[in-house]
Amino acid sequence: MTESAPLLSVEDLSVAYSQSSAPAVDGVTFTVRDGSMTAVVGESGSGKSTTANAAIGLLPESAQITAGHIHLGDIDLGSLQAGAWHGIRGSQIGYVPQDPGSSLNPLQTIGKSVAEALRIHRRADRKSARAQVIDLLAKVGIDRPQMRADQFPHELSGGMRQRVLIASAIALRPRLLIADEPTSALDVTVQKQVLDLLDGLRDETGMGVLFITHDLAVAGERADEVVVMQSGKVVEAGPAARIFSRPATDYASRLLADAPALKTKTHRRSTVPAGLAEVDAPFVSVESLTQVYARNDDQIIGIEDVSLHVERGTTHGIVGESGSGKTTTGKALTGFLTPQSGRIRVGDFDTAVSARGRAVPARGRTARARLRDFRRRVQLVHQNPYSALDPKHSIRQILAEPLRNFRIGTRAARPDLVAEALDRVALPAEFGDRRPAELSGGQLQRVAIARALIAGPELVVFDEAVSALDVTVQAQILTLLDDLQSELELTYVFISHDLAVVRQIADTVSVMSQGRLMENGPTEDLFARPQTHYTRTLLDAIPRPVMLHGDGDIASENPTLLAAAER
């Protein structure tokens, strides 16, 4: 029987940017068939997003297709004029962009943003659009969709905003969905829910999916075909099970080896580093923290009666779904939020919170001086370095700012301190003259880490600090953090929705749900013997790539591959 024509066909595609002599995409060929998923994987800068943008006609003005063809069925997408795209985007091709922070109108409610496609394509009137929007928000796992529909983007977490974009993209049930890192900001249970939804739509409507991702476990579990890209070229392509079991290239093998989800054991220390004296009290102690947010007549629990302890020189992971209270706990730890009740102690800095929500500083120096000292000793590394670093300042100015604020070093000595900070995170000194827009995501995250460390902290809180990085850069950052912790005797609190990363880096873990602490304990004990149904649900939602046994039969796991990844 003759095989049907592909839904999307990309043939020998090349894309070049005017300011660069080398093509960003060079001779790329692959297909997406009805009802199937083709995943494109590779490091940052490999050409994944440029390929996706070319397929939906959203290349920037500085880029142009220099060779090749892109067809949606019998439609030549490469030859479409701007006006013709209005009948294609949304109705025939849905698109989920990578950055939810800049993709939603900040002046428009979530409900209006999702309903926009329905109104533009005249699929619903005002009344029926509201009902469809609420149904779509519920389908992508957003709680209380009626209330959320009336909220603005800044009132939602990053994971929720990503789900809103997915709801918008599938609103018209397009023939093809192009998704650029659609699940990178989602916790594992919501990720599973969204991927199950996409699988359901593929089965129900025959929708094809072009899935751009750095999450190899998701690609291996859900995709039918995998395309591996490096430096704008396809280095390997084929059935997902074959590539994950028997990669044919060194590059694909290295990507698999760097993926935390494919590692079977951690690389963490089992003891506190030598030189850190044991004391009776833990270095970080959080006791009975509570924070409740109010919106109109609704009360939303941020955190409720949360207690945890972290030993000096170790890494404590905090995991849970979006809205579980992870970030609220991190903000309280770093002094950016004062909970309504509870107590936080970091070293000899002790802050109790009265019933009225006022912080009560420890005795001794003035409250302002104590807070200044606390802010120096406890630093935060944000999830998104693009928004955490001032785009108008050079890297040198960004790193020098904490030195001035905390009066560290003399004016003459500060350039050397900045150079040392860059060297500590393995960035060349000349990067000091660049601005954030001139650096890659991984380089920016290194700058964010350098800025946190330049003040000489004892505790560093990482809030989803590696979630947006590809596996190779992620592995480099995690190794860097491990080395810096040993060198500088740092204590880490690592907030993440990526359980595989937490298993690799953390000594102890707390699991949170709906603002409450579900369980905590040593990392390996928790992963091997979870005590609550909620934790078991989280662990069951971790993607598991489909593999091949040596005889070619499909298997759920392949110990040989996992052992190779460990090496």
C-alpha positions in Angstrom: 0.0 0.0 0.0 1.3 3.4 -0.9 2.2 5.6 2.1 0.1 8.8 2.3 1.8 12.2 1.6 3.1 14.0 4.7 1.2 16.8 6.3 4.3 19.0 6.6 7.3 18.5 4.3 10.6 20.4 4.8 13.0 19.8 2.0 16.7 21.0 1.9 15.7 24.1 3.9 18.4 26.8 4.3 17.9 30.1 6.2 20.4 32.9 6.6 20.6 36.0 8.6 21.8 39.1 6.9 24.5 39.9 9.5 26.0 36.4 9.4 27.8 34.7 6.5 27.1 31.2 7.8 23.5 29.9 7.4 21.5 29.4 10.6 19.7 26.4 9.0 21.6 24.5 6.3 19.9 21.8 4.1 17.4 20.6 6.7 14.9 17.9 5.6 12.2 16.1 7.6 8.4 15.4 7.6 5.4 15.5 9.9 2.6 13.1 9.2 -1.1 13.3 10.1 -1.6 12.2 13.7 2.1 11.9 14.4 4.7 13.9 16.3 8.2 14.8 15.0 10.5 16.2 17.7 13.4 18.4 16.8 16.2 18.3 19.5 19.6 19.9 19.8 21.6 22.5 21.7 20.8 26.2 21.8 21.8 27.8 18.5 21.4 24.5 16.6 18.6 26.0 14.4 15.6 24.4 16.0 13.5 27.6 16.5 14.6 29.1 13.2 13.3 26.0 11.4 10.0 26.3 13.3 9.7 30.0 12.6 10.3 29.4 8.9 7.5 26.8 8.8 5.0 29.2 10.2 6.2 32.3 8.3 7.5 34.2 11.4 11.2 34.7 10.5 12.5 38.1 11.5 13.1 40.6 8.8 16.9 40.0 9.0 16.4 36.3 8.0 15.4 34.8 4.7 14.9 31.4 3.2 17.8 31.0 0.8 17.0 27.4 -0.5 14.6 24.6 -0.1 10.8 24.2 0.2 8.2 23.9 2.9 4.8 22.4 2.1 1.7 22.0 4.2 -0.1 19.3 2.2 -0.1 20.9 -1.3 0.3 24.5 0.0 3.8 25.9 -0.7 4.3 27.9 2.6 7.6 29.4 1.4 5.9 31.3 -1.4 3.0 32.7 0.6 2.6 36.5 0.8 1.9 38.2 4.2 -1.9 38.5 3.5 -2.3 34.8 2.7 -0.9 33.7 6.1 -4.0 35.1 7.9 -6.0 32.1 6.6 -3.2 29.7 7.6 -2.1 30.6 11.1 -4.5 29.6 13.8 -6.9 27.7 11.6 -4.5 25.3 9.8 -1.3 25.8 11.8 -1.3 26.4 15.6 1.8 27.9 17.2 3.0 27.8 20.8 5.9 30.2 21.2 8.8 29.7 23.6 8.5 32.6 25.9 5.1 33.1 27.6 6.3 36.2 29.4 6.5 38.2 26.1 3.8 36.4 24.1 0.7 37.5 26.0 -0.7 41.1 26.0 -0.1 42.4 29.5 -3.1 44.7 29.2 -5.6 42.0 28.2 -7.1 39.3 30.4 -6.3 35.7 29.9 -9.8 35.0 28.7 -9.7 37.7 26.0 -6.3 36.4 24.8 -7.5 32.9 24.3 -10.8 34.0 22.7 -9.0 36.2 20.2 -8.4 33.5 17.7 -12.0 32.3 18.0 -13.3 35.9 17.2 -10.8 36.6 14.4 -11.8 33.4 12.6 -15.5 33.8 13.5 -15.7 30.5 15.3 -17.7 31.9 18.2 -19.7 34.9 19.4 -18.9 36.7 22.6 -21.2 34.4 24.8 -20.1 31.1 23.4 -16.4 32.2 23.2 -16.4 32.6 27.0 -17.7 29.0 27.5 -15.1 27.7 25.0 -12.3 29.6 26.7 -13.1 28.2 30.2 -13.3 24.7 28.7 -9.9 25.2 27.0 -8.3 26.5 30.2 -9.6 23.5 32.1 -8.3 21.1 29.4 -4.7 22.4 29.8 -4.8 22.0 33.6 -5.5 25.5 34.9 -7.4 25.4 38.2 -10.5 27.6 38.7 -10.6 28.5 35.0 -13.6 30.9 35.5 -11.5 33.1 37.8 -8.3 32.7 35.8 -10.0 33.9 32.7 -10.5 37.3 34.3 -6.9 37.6 35.5 -4.0 39.3 33.7 -0.7 37.6 32.6 1.3 39.0 35.5 -1.1 37.4 38.0 -0.3 33.9 36.7 2.9 31.8 37.2 5.2 31.1 34.3 3.8 27.6 34.0 0.2 28.8 33.9 1.1 31.4 31.2 2.6 28.6 29.1 -0.7 26.6 29.4 -2.6 29.7 28.3 -0.5 29.8 25.1 -1.2 26.1 24.5 -4.9 26.7 25.0 -4.8 29.5 22.4 -2.9 27.4 19.9 -5.4 24.5 20.0 -8.5 26.6 20.1 -9.3 26.1 16.4 -8.1 22.5 16.2 -5.5 23.2 13.6 -4.2 20.5 11.2 -0.6 21.1 12.4 0.7 22.3 15.7 4.1 23.8 15.9 5.2 23.9 19.5 8.5 25.6 20.5 9.6 24.4 23.9 5.9 24.2 25.0 6.5 22.3 28.3 9.8 23.7 29.5 8.1 25.8 32.2 5.7 23.0 33.3 5.9 20.7 36.2 5.8 17.0 35.4 2.1 16.3 36.2 0.9 19.3 34.1 3.4 18.4 31.4 1.9 14.9 31.3 -1.6 16.4 31.2 -0.7 18.7 28.3 1.1 15.9 26.4 -1.8 13.6 27.0 -4.1 16.3 25.6 -2.0 16.7 22.5 -1.9 12.9 22.0 -5.7 12.9 22.3 -6.1 15.6 19.7 -3.7 13.7 17.4 -5.9 10.6 17.8 -9.2 12.4 17.5 -8.5 14.9 14.8 -5.4 13.6 13.0 -3.5 16.8 14.0 0.3 16.5 13.4 2.8 18.0 15.8 6.2 19.6 15.2 7.7 19.6 18.7 10.8 21.7 19.4 12.3 20.7 22.7 15.5 20.3 24.7 13.8 17.7 26.9 15.0 14.5 25.5 12.9 12.4 27.8 9.7 14.0 26.5 10.9 13.5 22.9 11.7 9.9 23.5 8.4 9.1 25.2 6.0 11.0 22.9 7.6 11.5 19.5 7.3 9.1 16.5 10.3 10.6 14.8 13.2 12.5 16.2 15.4 15.0 14.3 18.8 15.8 15.9 20.2 19.2 14.9 23.7 20.7 15.4 25.0 24.0 14.0 22.0 24.3 11.6 22.3 20.9 10.2 20.5 17.6 10.7 23.1 15.1 12.1 20.7 12.3 12.7 17.0 11.5 12.1 14.8 8.5 12.5 12.3 6.7 14.7 12.5 7.9 18.3 13.0 4.4 19.8 15.9 3.7 17.5 17.7 7.0 18.2 17.4 6.6 21.9 18.5 3.0 21.9 21.2 3.0 19.2 22.3 6.6 18.4 24.4 6.6 15.2 26.4 9.8 15.9 28.7 10.9 18.7 26.7 14.1 19.1 23.4 12.3 19.7 25.2 10.0 22.2 26.5 13.0 24.0 23.1 14.6 24.2 21.7 11.5 25.7 24.5 11.2 28.2 23.9 14.8 29.4 20.2 14.3 30.0 19.4 14.1 33.7 16.2 12.1 33.0 18.3 9.3 31.5 20.7 9.0 34.5 20.1 6.2 37.0 22.0 7.5 39.9 23.0 10.8 41.5 26.4 12.5 41.6 25.9 14.2 44.9 28.1 13.9 48.0 26.8 11.7 50.8 28.4 13.8 53.5 28.9 17.4 54.4 32.3 18.7 52.9 35.3 18.6 55.1 36.0 21.9 56.9 32.4 22.6 57.7 32.0 21.8 61.4 28.9 20.0 62.5 26.6 21.9 64.8 23.5 21.0 66.6 21.2 23.4 64.8 20.8 23.3 61.0 22.1 26.2 59.0 18.7 27.0 57.5 15.6 26.5 59.6 12.1 27.4 58.4 9.3 26.9 60.9 5.5 27.1 60.3 5.6 29.7 57.5 2.1 30.8 56.3 1.2 33.2 53.5 -2.4 33.6 52.2 -3.2 35.9 49.3 -6.6 37.5 48.8 -8.3 38.4 45.5 -11.8 39.9 45.8 -13.7 37.3 47.8 -11.2 34.5 47.1 -8.4 33.4 49.4 -5.4 31.6 47.8 -3.0 29.7 50.0 0.6 30.6 49.1 2.1 28.5 51.8 0.6 27.1 55.0 2.5 25.8 58.1 5.7 25.0 56.0 8.7 23.8 58.0 12.0 22.6 56.6 15.7 22.4 57.5 18.9 22.5 55.5 22.4 21.5 56.8 25.3 23.8 56.0 27.2 22.9 52.8 24.4 20.8 51.4 21.7 21.2 48.6 18.1 21.0 49.5 15.6 20.6 46.6 12.0 21.9 46.7 9.7 20.2 44.2 6.0 20.3 43.4 3.5 21.4 40.8 2.9 25.0 39.7 1.1 26.8 42.5 2.5 24.5 45.2 4.2 27.3 47.0 7.8 26.6 45.9 8.5 30.1 44.7 6.7 31.7 47.7 8.9 29.7 50.0 12.0 30.8 48.1 10.9 34.5 48.2 10.5 34.2 52.0 13.9 32.6 52.4 15.6 35.4 50.5 13.7 38.2 52.3 11.6 39.4 49.3 8.4 38.4 51.0 7.4 38.6 54.7 4.9 35.7 55.5 2.0 36.4 57.8 3.4 34.0 60.4 6.3 31.8 61.1 10.1 32.0 61.6 13.2 31.8 59.3 16.7 31.4 60.6 19.8 31.4 58.4 23.0 31.0 60.4 22.8 33.5 63.2 20.2 35.6 61.5 16.8 34.9 63.0 13.6 36.5 61.9 10.3 35.8 63.6 7.0 37.0 62.1 4.3 38.3 64.3 0.6 37.6 63.9 0.3 41.0 62.1 2.8 40.0 59.5 5.6 42.3 60.8 9.2 41.0 60.7 10.9 41.0 64.2 14.6 41.3 63.7 17.1 39.6 66.1 18.6 41.7 68.8 21.8 43.7 68.2 22.2 46.0 65.3 19.4 48.0 63.7 16.8 46.3 61.6 18.0 48.0 58.5 21.6 47.0 59.0 20.5 43.4 59.8 18.4 43.3 56.7 21.4 44.6 54.6 23.6 41.9 56.1 21.0 39.3 55.4 20.6 40.3 51.8 24.3 39.9 51.3 24.5 36.5 52.9 21.4 35.1 51.1 21.2 35.5 47.3 18.7 34.5 44.7 19.2 33.3 41.1 16.0 33.8 39.1 14.4 31.5 36.6 14.8 33.8 33.6 18.2 35.6 33.2 16.8 37.6 30.3 14.4 39.5 32.6 16.7 39.4 35.6 19.6 41.3 34.0 19.4 45.0 32.9 19.5 44.9 29.1 21.0 48.5 29.0 24.0 47.7 31.2 27.1 45.8 30.3 28.0 42.6 32.1 30.7 44.5 33.9 28.2 47.0 35.2 25.8 44.3 36.2 28.4 42.5 38.3 29.8 45.7 39.8 26.4 46.8 41.1 26.3 44.4 44.1 29.9 45.5 45.0 28.8 49.1 45.2 25.5 48.3 47.0 27.2 46.3 49.7 30.4 48.5 49.8 32.6 45.6 48.9 36.2 46.5 47.9 37.5 49.9 46.8 36.6 51.5 43.5 40.0 50.6 42.1 39.8 47.0 43.3 36.3 46.3 41.9 37.3 45.7 38.2 39.6 42.8 39.4 36.7 41.4 41.5 34.4 41.5 38.5 37.1 39.7 36.4 37.5 37.1 39.2 33.7 36.6 39.2 33.6 36.0 35.4 36.5 33.6 35.7 34.8 31.7 38.5 31.9 30.8 36.2 34.2 30.1 33.2 33.4 33.2 31.2 36.2 35.2 29.4 37.0 38.6 30.8 36.1 40.3 27.5 32.5 39.3 28.2 32.4 42.2 30.6 32.0 44.6 27.7 29.0 42.8 26.3 25.3 43.4 27.0 22.8 40.6 27.9 21.4 40.5 24.3 24.8 39.5 23.0 25.0 36.3 25.2 23.4 32.9 24.9 20.9 31.6 27.5 23.6 29.5 29.1 26.0 32.4 29.2 23.4 34.6 30.8 22.7 32.1 33.5 26.4 32.0 34.3 26.3 35.8 34.6 23.3 35.5 36.9 25.2 33.0 39.1 28.3 35.2 39.1 26.2 38.2 40.2 24.8 36.2 43.1 28.2 34.9 44.2 30.1 38.2 43.9 28.6 39.4 47.2 30.0 36.5 49.1 26.8 34.7 50.2 26.5 31.7 52.4 23.1 30.6 51.0 22.0 30.7 47.4 18.4 30.0 46.4 17.9 28.9 42.8 14.4 29.3 41.4 14.1 27.1 38.3 17.6 28.2 37.3 18.2 25.6 34.7 14.7 24.8 33.4 15.0 26.7 30.2 18.5 25.4 29.2 19.3 22.6 26.8 20.7 19.4 28.3 24.3 20.1 27.4 24.3 23.6 28.9 22.3 22.3 31.8 24.9 19.7 32.5 27.6 22.3 32.4 25.7 24.6 34.9 25.0 21.7 37.3 28.7 20.7 37.3 29.6 24.4 37.8 27.3 24.6 40.8 28.7 21.5 42.3 32.3 22.7 41.9 31.4 26.2 43.4 29.7 24.6 46.3 32.8 22.6 47.2 35.1 25.5 46.6 33.2 28.2 48.4 31.4 26.0 51.0 28.0 27.2 49.9 24.6 26.0 50.9 21.9 25.7 48.2 18.1 25.6 48.1 17.2 24.4 44.6 13.6 25.0 43.5 12.6 23.0 40.4 9.8 21.2 38.7 12.4 18.9 37.0 12.6 15.9 39.3 15.5 14.4 37.3 17.6 17.4 37.9 16.7 17.5 41.6 17.6 13.9 42.0 21.0 14.6 40.4 21.9 17.7 42.5 20.1 17.6 45.8 21.1 15.9 49.1 17.6 16.3 50.6 14.2 17.1 49.1 10.9 18.7 50.2 7.7 17.9 48.3 5.0 20.6 48.3 1.4 20.6 47.1 -1.1 23.5 47.3 1.1 25.4 49.7 1.6 22.5 52.1 4.6 20.3 52.8 3.8 16.7 51.9 7.0 15.0 52.8 10.8 15.5 52.9 13.9 13.5 53.5 17.1 12.3 51.8 16.8 12.4 48.0 17.4 8.7 47.2 15.1 7.6 50.0 12.3 9.8 48.7 12.7 8.6 45.1 13.0 5.0 46.1 10.3 4.9 48.8 7.9 7.8 48.5 5.6 8.1 51.5 2.6 9.9 50.0 0.3 9.3 47.0 1.1 12.8 45.8 4.8 12.1 45.6 4.2 8.8 43.8 2.0 10.7 41.3 4.8 13.1 40.6 7.3 10.3 40.1 5.0 8.4 37.9 4.6 11.4 35.6 8.3 11.6 34.8 8.7 10.9 31.0 10.3 7.6 30.1 11.6 7.2 26.6 10.4 4.2 24.5 13.5 2.1 23.8 14.4 -1.0 21.7 15.7 -4.2 23.0 18.7 -5.7 21.2 16.3 -7.8 19.1 14.4 -4.7 18.0 11.3 -5.2 20.2 9.9 -2.1 21.9 10.6 -1.8 25.6 9.8 0.8 28.2 13.3 1.1 29.3 16.8 0.1 28.1 19.3 -0.6 30.9 22.1 -0.7 28.4 21.4 2.8 27.1 21.0 4.1 30.7 24.4 2.6 31.6 26.0 4.2 28.5 24.4 7.5 29.5 26.0 7.2 33.0 29.4 6.8 31.4 
